[in-house]
Amino acid sequence: MSDGSAAGGSNPALDRRVAALARQIAETINTGNAEERELLRDLAVNVLRDEVQVIETPRQVERSSSGSFNPFGIGIPFVLMGMVLVFLFPLVGLLMFAAAAVMIAWGVGTTLLARG
């Protein structure tokens, strides 16, 4: 057993007191019969687990994005569709390229603004 430095508590006096109490419990358990030591140890652990109040600190909630919609990801298929449609229907293909440009610009813009 260490002297409490492994726990890394912010109050050294409290750390020393807890370590001393733990040593005292261990000495008391060791004075018992060899058959009872395991039961006494389990009893001590269970009492500590039941009696110590653990206060959970609320974790910071991460900023969630506005959803799973990714305009940059939508713009890539628009480019591919525009490449095919520009040969079959030139006006529709050009409109797909324009829509892709808008979506890609929107995606890049939201990504850059979200990091700021």
LINPEJO-V14060 format. One record per backbone hydrogen bond with DSSP energy under -0.5 kcal/mol. NH is the residue of the N-H (numbers start at 1). CO is the residue of the C=O. If there is no record, write none. Layout:
<<NH | CO> <NH | CO>>
//
This chain:
<<7 | 4> <8 | 4> <9 | 4> <12 | 10> <15 | 11> <16 | 12> <17 | 13> <18 | 14> <19 | 15> <20 | 16> <21 | 17> <22 | 18> <23 | 19> <24 | 20> <25 | 21> <26 | 22> <27 | 23> <28 | 24> <29 | 25> <30 | 26> <31 | 27> <32 | 29> <37 | 33> <38 | 34> <40 | 36> <41 | 37> <42 | 38> <43 | 39> <44 | 40> <45 | 41> <46 | 42> <47 | 43> <48 | 44> <49 | 45> <50 | 46> <51 | 47> <52 | 48> <54 | 52> <55 | 53> <56 | 54> <64 | 62> <71 | 69> <74 | 70> <75 | 71> <76 | 72> <77 | 73> <78 | 74> <79 | 75> <80 | 76> <81 | 77> <82 | 78> <83 | 79> <84 | 80> <85 | 81> <86 | 82> <87 | 84> <88 | 84> <89 | 85> <93 | 85> <93 | 89> <94 | 90> <95 | 91> <96 | 92> <97 | 93> <98 | 94> <99 | 95> <100 | 96> <101 | 97> <102 | 98> <103 | 99> <104 | 100> <105 | 101> <106 | 102> <107 | 103> <108 | 104> <109 | 105> <110 | 106> <111 | 107> <112 | 108> <113 | 109> <114 | 110> <115 | 111> <116 | 112>>
//
